[in-house]
Amino acid sequence: MYAGLGSETLYAKLYRRRKRAAAVEWHWLHMLPLLGFESAQPIAWLADRHASLIVTASVKGRSLDAWIVDAAAEGWLGDVFGYACREVAPFARRLHGQGLIHRDLNCSHLFATNPRSAGRPAVIDVERMFRPRWRWRRWVVKELASLLASSPVPVPVPVALRFLCNYQPELHTRQRRKLARAVWRKVARILAHQPRFG
């Protein structure tokens, strides 16, 4: 749900029987800017015994999946994939470098003002974010695969490899290939489970 306040748009998210998720989101909306990440600005948290409501300001720009759709239609897909490699891969590296996993990191939850220029992405929907204590590599592979699989236009292999190179530039070629294979296997599993319409 959203509403306008002057020139600003506010979003409200209702949590019924998931008050813990509201608390988690409220926490990370405050913590992420302190860690150097752009996210929705928290405005208010209202709660009673049955539900919680979090109100945030809108983030600037549009979701990455919306940009990708436009780029494909208008002929500048290379620019938006370049943005993903230059800005989104380092964003994921910094997020994971803080020991954080978003758990729903995909193109609809990353916002950019203009992927044809520079600018860090902003992240939304942080209610499932956490710091895993074990199986770190599994979480990272799943998150990177979710990001690549969520593109509304298939990501070419060379772009995905460049993305992974920018995600972990310190890896040796052998280690990067191992990561790439694990991520591609997970991408294939994710895409195989997506519902097909029509």
Backbone bond lengths (Angstrom), bond angles and torsions (degrees), N, CA, C in turn:
res aa  C-N    CA-C-N  psi(-1)  N-CA   C-N-CA  omega(-1)  CA-C   N-CA-C  phi
1 M - - - 1.438 - - 1.528 108.03 -
2 Y 1.321 116.54 140.89 1.460 119.14 178.63 1.513 110.15 -140.49
3 A 1.335 115.15 158.67 1.463 121.35 179.05 1.516 108.11 -149.58
4 G 1.306 116.12 156.37 1.457 120.97 178.06 1.513 111.20 -95.46
5 L 1.325 116.21 145.81 1.453 122.71 174.43 1.518 105.97 -134.79
6 G 1.334 115.85 95.56 1.455 119.44 -172.16 1.515 108.81 65.86
7 S 1.327 116.30 -124.48 1.467 120.06 178.81 1.524 111.86 -92.19
8 E 1.324 117.60 -0.29 1.470 120.87 -176.36 1.519 110.91 -102.96
9 T 1.328 115.29 144.13 1.458 121.27 176.11 1.518 108.82 -102.98
10 L 1.316 116.09 131.65 1.461 122.25 177.50 1.524 108.89 -110.70
11 Y 1.330 115.46 143.61 1.458 121.61 177.42 1.525 109.39 -116.31
12 A 1.326 115.75 141.07 1.457 121.34 177.92 1.523 108.62 -121.78
13 K 1.316 115.59 132.58 1.456 120.64 178.75 1.534 107.92 -119.71
14 L 1.329 115.70 124.03 1.458 121.74 -177.66 1.520 110.17 -97.68
15 Y 1.329 116.12 132.04 1.459 122.50 177.68 1.523 107.83 -116.83
16 R 1.319 116.31 112.28 1.466 120.75 174.50 1.523 107.75 -104.35
17 R 1.296 115.91 128.30 1.472 122.18 179.84 1.529 112.00 56.91
18 R 1.344 117.47 20.65 1.467 120.82 177.23 1.534 108.57 -135.81
19 K 1.314 115.16 47.72 1.460 119.58 -175.15 1.526 111.21 -63.50
20 R 1.327 116.95 -29.48 1.468 120.12 177.71 1.535 110.06 -62.99
21 A 1.336 117.63 -40.25 1.465 121.07 178.64 1.521 110.56 -62.81
22 A 1.320 117.72 -37.61 1.464 121.09 177.62 1.525 110.21 -63.87
23 A 1.319 116.80 -41.83 1.473 120.57 179.04 1.523 111.02 -64.37
24 V 1.333 116.15 -40.27 1.464 120.46 179.10 1.523 109.71 -64.67
25 E 1.329 117.08 -46.31 1.466 119.74 -179.64 1.531 110.80 -62.31
26 W 1.324 117.20 -44.88 1.459 121.14 179.82 1.532 110.60 -58.98
27 H 1.324 116.25 -42.27 1.466 121.16 178.25 1.530 111.33 -59.87
28 W 1.339 117.10 -51.18 1.461 120.19 -175.69 1.519 112.54 -72.40
29 L 1.319 118.25 -28.07 1.463 119.61 175.27 1.527 110.93 -62.76
30 H 1.331 116.44 -30.16 1.461 120.88 176.99 1.524 112.28 -85.42
31 M 1.329 117.23 -35.54 1.471 121.42 -174.98 1.523 113.05 -77.74
32 L 1.319 117.75 -38.48 1.467 120.11 -174.55 1.528 113.34 -57.01
33 P 1.342 119.56 -45.82 1.471 117.99 177.34 1.528 112.88 -61.20
34 L 1.320 117.16 -33.69 1.467 120.57 178.07 1.524 111.30 -66.95
35 L 1.330 116.68 -25.81 1.467 122.17 178.88 1.531 111.87 -92.13
36 G 1.333 116.71 1.50 1.468 120.32 176.81 1.513 115.50 93.35
37 F 1.331 117.85 18.43 1.461 122.08 -179.58 1.522 110.36 -110.72
38 E 1.329 115.51 143.59 1.460 120.49 176.12 1.523 108.97 -86.93
39 S 1.324 115.06 135.62 1.455 120.66 177.89 1.517 108.21 -151.79
40 A 1.325 115.99 179.92 1.458 120.16 177.81 1.527 109.31 -67.67
41 Q 1.326 116.13 138.43 1.466 120.44 179.20 1.525 109.51 -77.79
42 P 1.337 117.46 122.95 1.469 119.32 178.70 1.526 110.97 -71.52
43 I 1.332 115.94 135.48 1.462 121.55 -178.80 1.526 110.76 -110.67
44 A 1.342 116.77 -49.71 1.471 119.94 -176.58 1.519 110.54 -154.48
45 W 1.323 114.59 150.76 1.469 122.31 173.62 1.516 106.49 -129.76
46 L 1.317 116.77 115.76 1.453 122.63 -179.90 1.520 107.78 -115.31
47 A 1.331 116.64 140.05 1.467 119.00 -178.08 1.523 110.81 -150.75
48 D 1.314 114.34 149.44 1.456 120.97 166.71 1.528 106.81 -134.25
49 R 1.323 117.20 -164.55 1.476 119.27 -176.36 1.518 112.90 -66.98
50 H 1.335 117.76 -22.52 1.454 120.57 -171.28 1.524 115.33 -106.26
51 A 1.310 116.85 -22.70 1.462 118.41 -174.27 1.526 110.87 -157.97
52 S 1.327 114.07 163.79 1.461 121.94 173.72 1.517 108.48 -129.32
53 L 1.323 115.57 150.46 1.453 122.00 178.78 1.526 107.61 -133.41
54 I 1.329 115.60 125.16 1.462 120.88 176.44 1.522 107.73 -111.55
55 V 1.333 114.86 131.25 1.456 121.71 178.40 1.528 108.01 -112.64
56 T 1.338 116.05 130.70 1.463 121.27 178.84 1.525 109.66 -131.74
57 A 1.316 114.53 158.39 1.459 119.83 170.13 1.527 107.57 -78.20
58 S 1.309 116.20 155.12 1.466 119.37 177.90 1.528 109.45 -71.60
59 V 1.322 116.09 152.91 1.460 119.84 173.77 1.525 107.96 -89.09
60 K 1.322 115.59 156.39 1.457 119.71 -178.49 1.523 110.74 -72.00
61 G 1.307 115.48 149.29 1.463 121.04 174.06 1.513 113.66 88.30
62 R 1.328 113.67 -154.57 1.464 121.98 -178.18 1.512 108.87 -134.28
63 S 1.321 115.46 164.52 1.461 119.59 179.80 1.528 110.37 -67.06
64 L 1.316 115.59 150.75 1.455 120.95 -177.98 1.525 111.64 -62.13
65 D 1.339 117.60 -35.48 1.471 118.23 179.09 1.526 111.53 -66.09
66 A 1.334 117.89 -35.66 1.468 120.19 176.24 1.528 110.67 -65.54
67 W 1.339 116.76 -41.07 1.467 119.99 177.00 1.529 111.09 -62.05
68 I 1.339 116.69 -40.52 1.463 120.45 -178.43 1.532 110.90 -63.78
69 V 1.325 116.74 -42.85 1.466 120.99 178.74 1.527 109.90 -59.98
70 D 1.333 116.71 -46.77 1.472 120.21 178.91 1.521 111.53 -63.53
71 A 1.329 116.02 -42.91 1.471 120.34 -178.79 1.525 111.11 -61.75
72 A 1.336 116.86 -40.09 1.467 120.35 178.83 1.524 110.76 -65.07
73 A 1.339 116.38 -40.74 1.471 120.29 -178.82 1.524 112.01 -72.15
74 E 1.337 117.14 -31.50 1.464 120.95 -173.32 1.528 113.84 -101.51
75 G 1.335 117.43 -2.34 1.451 120.44 173.95 1.517 117.07 86.86
76 W 1.320 118.03 23.07 1.473 119.34 176.76 1.538 111.36 -125.49
77 L 1.323 115.27 37.13 1.461 121.22 -179.37 1.530 111.71 -60.43
78 G 1.340 116.72 -36.39 1.466 119.86 178.13 1.516 112.08 -58.76
79 D 1.327 116.85 -34.70 1.468 120.81 179.50 1.530 111.44 -66.78
80 V 1.329 115.89 -44.02 1.464 118.35 -177.53 1.535 110.74 -71.90
81 F 1.342 117.35 -35.40 1.465 118.86 174.34 1.529 110.46 -67.32
82 G 1.329 116.62 -35.54 1.459 120.20 175.30 1.520 111.50 -62.29
83 Y 1.331 116.37 -40.66 1.466 121.26 176.82 1.533 110.41 -61.11
84 A 1.323 115.87 -43.55 1.467 119.04 179.41 1.526 111.02 -59.53
85 C 1.319 116.99 -41.13 1.466 120.36 179.73 1.525 111.54 -70.83
86 R 1.327 117.52 -39.74 1.469 121.63 -176.70 1.518 113.19 -77.31
87 E 1.340 117.20 -37.79 1.466 120.35 -171.04 1.531 114.03 -114.57
88 V 1.333 117.01 -41.10 1.468 119.32 -175.77 1.532 111.25 -75.09
89 A 1.332 117.24 -41.50 1.473 119.77 178.43 1.533 111.35 -60.21
90 P 1.347 119.75 -47.87 1.467 119.12 175.81 1.526 113.10 -64.11
91 F 1.343 116.87 -32.25 1.466 119.87 174.90 1.530 110.18 -59.72
92 A 1.342 116.20 -48.57 1.471 120.34 179.24 1.527 110.49 -62.48
93 R 1.329 117.17 -40.22 1.468 120.70 178.24 1.529 110.71 -61.15
94 R 1.340 117.49 -44.38 1.462 120.59 -179.80 1.532 111.10 -66.84
95 L 1.337 116.22 -40.43 1.463 120.53 178.45 1.527 110.29 -60.32
96 H 1.330 115.56 -49.97 1.468 120.22 -179.98 1.521 111.07 -68.71
97 G 1.328 117.15 -30.98 1.455 120.41 176.33 1.518 112.85 -63.43
98 Q 1.345 116.59 -23.98 1.469 121.35 175.16 1.523 111.23 -86.58
99 G 1.345 116.41 3.14 1.465 120.17 -179.36 1.514 113.22 78.72
100 L 1.340 117.53 19.46 1.457 121.75 -175.53 1.522 112.38 -105.75
101 I 1.317 115.08 141.60 1.460 122.91 172.99 1.526 107.02 -123.34
102 H 1.323 116.50 128.23 1.468 121.99 -178.24 1.530 111.10 -74.66
103 R 1.298 117.59 -37.92 1.466 127.60 -179.14 1.525 113.98 75.20
104 D 1.310 117.85 -4.09 1.462 120.43 173.22 1.527 108.12 -148.98
105 L 1.334 115.13 41.53 1.459 120.22 -177.00 1.525 108.30 -77.97
106 N 1.328 115.60 107.66 1.455 119.78 179.08 1.524 109.13 -146.80
107 C 1.301 116.10 175.05 1.475 120.92 -173.81 1.521 113.60 -64.03
108 S 1.322 118.21 -23.46 1.466 119.14 179.05 1.521 112.30 -81.99
109 H 1.326 117.33 -13.53 1.463 120.66 -179.63 1.526 113.17 -103.74
110 L 1.329 116.40 6.13 1.462 121.23 174.90 1.528 108.24 -115.67
111 F 1.318 116.28 131.06 1.466 121.53 -177.54 1.523 110.02 -116.25
112 A 1.320 115.43 142.95 1.459 122.05 177.73 1.519 108.60 -134.69
113 T 1.329 116.27 145.09 1.462 119.06 177.77 1.524 110.88 -76.30
114 N 1.341 116.83 -41.20 1.465 120.53 177.06 1.525 108.36 -161.99
115 P 1.326 117.65 104.49 1.472 119.33 -177.51 1.529 114.28 -69.25
116 R 1.326 118.33 -5.31 1.457 119.66 175.08 1.528 111.29 -83.45
117 S 1.318 115.86 -5.35 1.464 120.42 176.51 1.523 108.60 -129.41
118 A 1.299 116.69 -177.93 1.466 120.63 -179.35 1.527 109.51 -76.58
119 G 1.298 115.33 170.84 1.460 120.66 177.29 1.509 111.01 137.77
120 R 1.311 115.18 126.79 1.465 119.37 -179.74 1.522 111.44 -67.81
121 P 1.316 116.87 145.12 1.464 118.93 176.26 1.523 110.99 -74.26
122 A 1.311 115.76 156.51 1.464 122.44 172.36 1.522 107.43 -107.59
123 V 1.318 116.08 150.36 1.462 120.93 -177.55 1.527 109.54 -115.25
124 I 1.331 115.91 142.86 1.465 121.35 177.75 1.534 108.74 -125.21
125 D 1.332 115.02 176.12 1.479 123.16 178.05 1.524 111.53 52.64
126 V 1.311 115.04 68.37 1.471 120.65 -175.39 1.528 112.47 -102.57
127 E 1.327 116.91 20.94 1.468 120.85 -176.00 1.531 113.32 -67.46
128 R 1.332 118.40 -18.32 1.468 120.45 -178.38 1.531 112.32 -106.96
129 M 1.316 117.45 3.30 1.457 121.08 -177.66 1.528 110.43 -63.23
130 F 1.335 115.39 142.94 1.460 119.24 178.99 1.526 110.29 -160.55
131 R 1.320 115.18 172.89 1.461 123.04 176.08 1.529 107.59 -110.27
132 P 1.322 117.89 100.35 1.472 118.73 -179.06 1.520 112.08 -67.54
133 R 1.311 115.33 143.84 1.463 120.64 -179.72 1.517 112.36 -95.64
134 W 1.304 117.11 -17.24 1.464 120.76 178.91 1.527 109.34 -148.93
135 R 1.328 114.77 168.77 1.467 123.51 179.46 1.533 111.20 57.81
136 W 1.327 115.13 40.96 1.462 120.53 -176.87 1.520 112.26 -56.29
137 R 1.321 118.42 -49.01 1.470 120.99 -177.01 1.528 111.20 -59.93
138 R 1.307 117.17 -39.45 1.468 121.05 178.80 1.526 109.91 -59.38
139 W 1.329 117.27 -44.33 1.462 120.82 -179.93 1.523 111.49 -64.88
140 V 1.332 116.45 -42.31 1.467 120.31 -179.53 1.524 110.54 -63.43
141 V 1.324 116.85 -46.82 1.471 120.85 179.59 1.526 109.95 -59.60
142 K 1.315 116.48 -44.88 1.461 120.53 -179.41 1.527 110.95 -62.63
143 E 1.330 116.92 -41.50 1.461 120.89 -178.89 1.527 112.17 -67.25
144 L 1.336 116.87 -45.29 1.461 120.37 178.90 1.530 110.76 -64.63
145 A 1.322 116.58 -40.09 1.468 120.37 178.45 1.523 111.15 -65.65
146 S 1.310 117.20 -40.23 1.463 121.10 178.33 1.522 110.64 -61.19
147 L 1.313 115.96 -40.64 1.460 120.87 179.61 1.527 111.03 -64.17
148 L 1.328 117.13 -46.86 1.471 120.59 -179.57 1.530 111.68 -69.24
149 A 1.319 116.89 -39.74 1.471 120.46 -177.66 1.521 112.31 -71.08
150 S 1.336 117.76 -21.66 1.459 120.21 -176.20 1.524 113.30 -82.60
151 S 1.318 117.36 -4.93 1.470 119.18 177.48 1.527 109.14 -63.96
152 P 1.338 118.01 130.28 1.469 119.39 178.23 1.528 112.99 -69.82
153 V 1.318 116.91 -12.78 1.465 122.73 174.36 1.518 106.57 -118.07
154 P 1.335 119.69 130.73 1.463 120.36 -178.82 1.535 111.71 -53.48
155 V 1.327 115.15 134.85 1.457 121.07 -179.80 1.528 108.54 -83.68
156 P 1.336 118.62 120.39 1.467 120.13 178.73 1.533 110.76 -62.21
157 V 1.309 116.30 148.10 1.473 121.19 -178.26 1.524 111.82 -54.68
158 P 1.352 120.64 -46.30 1.468 118.84 179.49 1.529 113.26 -59.07
159 V 1.334 116.93 -35.03 1.470 120.62 178.15 1.518 110.02 -68.60
160 A 1.323 116.62 -44.11 1.464 120.15 178.82 1.525 111.29 -61.55
161 L 1.328 117.31 -40.22 1.463 120.55 178.41 1.532 111.20 -66.46
162 R 1.341 116.64 -39.37 1.464 119.56 177.07 1.526 110.31 -65.69
163 F 1.334 116.08 -38.24 1.462 120.96 176.56 1.526 109.78 -58.67
164 L 1.335 116.59 -48.32 1.469 120.49 -179.18 1.525 111.63 -66.64
165 C 1.336 117.70 -34.42 1.474 120.82 175.33 1.519 110.63 -62.51
166 N 1.329 116.71 -40.56 1.463 120.38 178.84 1.520 112.27 -75.85
167 Y 1.336 115.82 -24.73 1.464 119.75 176.85 1.529 110.33 -69.63
168 Q 1.317 117.33 -44.59 1.470 120.68 179.42 1.521 109.91 -136.43
169 P 1.333 116.78 76.75 1.474 120.03 -176.85 1.529 113.44 -66.97
170 E 1.322 117.03 -18.24 1.469 119.72 -178.14 1.529 113.42 -80.01
171 L 1.320 117.50 -9.94 1.463 119.76 -178.63 1.523 111.21 -70.86
172 H 1.315 115.80 144.28 1.462 120.54 171.86 1.529 108.25 -73.72
173 T 1.304 116.25 161.12 1.468 121.60 -176.35 1.521 111.65 -53.82
174 R 1.314 116.72 -43.48 1.472 120.34 -178.14 1.532 110.68 -63.72
175 Q 1.326 116.45 -43.59 1.466 120.17 179.89 1.529 110.90 -65.72
176 R 1.329 115.93 -38.62 1.462 120.00 -179.99 1.526 110.81 -66.35
177 R 1.334 116.44 -39.41 1.468 119.38 177.29 1.522 111.21 -63.06
178 K 1.318 115.43 -39.56 1.464 119.95 179.05 1.529 110.56 -63.36
179 L 1.349 116.61 -43.96 1.460 120.85 177.11 1.522 110.25 -63.60
180 A 1.342 117.07 -44.33 1.463 121.18 -179.05 1.526 111.11 -60.31
181 R 1.323 117.01 -43.03 1.475 119.82 179.18 1.522 110.86 -62.43
182 A 1.330 116.63 -43.48 1.465 120.14 -179.59 1.525 110.88 -64.11
183 V 1.331 116.41 -42.46 1.468 120.35 -179.98 1.518 110.37 -66.11
184 W 1.355 118.22 -43.91 1.466 120.46 -179.07 1.522 111.78 -64.77
185 R 1.340 117.29 -37.01 1.476 119.52 176.36 1.526 110.15 -61.48
186 K 1.334 115.76 -42.05 1.465 119.92 179.84 1.523 110.99 -69.38
187 V 1.333 118.38 -39.01 1.465 121.40 175.88 1.529 109.48 -57.80
188 A 1.325 116.65 -45.72 1.477 120.75 -179.51 1.527 110.83 -61.09
189 R 1.340 117.13 -40.74 1.469 119.96 178.85 1.528 111.18 -66.37
190 I 1.338 116.19 -41.33 1.473 119.72 179.13 1.521 109.98 -62.32
191 L 1.319 117.32 -48.39 1.463 120.73 -178.23 1.522 111.95 -65.28
192 A 1.322 117.34 -32.30 1.473 120.57 178.62 1.516 111.91 -68.13
193 H 1.344 117.02 -24.86 1.464 120.36 -178.45 1.511 113.27 -95.68
194 Q 1.320 118.17 -5.52 1.458 119.54 178.77 1.523 109.36 -71.89
195 P 1.346 117.11 138.46 1.454 119.02 178.00 1.518 111.97 -65.79
196 R 1.299 116.03 143.56 1.468 120.85 178.31 1.538 107.73 -107.96
197 F 1.312 114.87 132.51 1.468 119.81 -176.92 1.518 108.92 -112.97
198 G 1.336 115.57 157.19 1.465 120.17 176.58 1.417 110.08 85.42
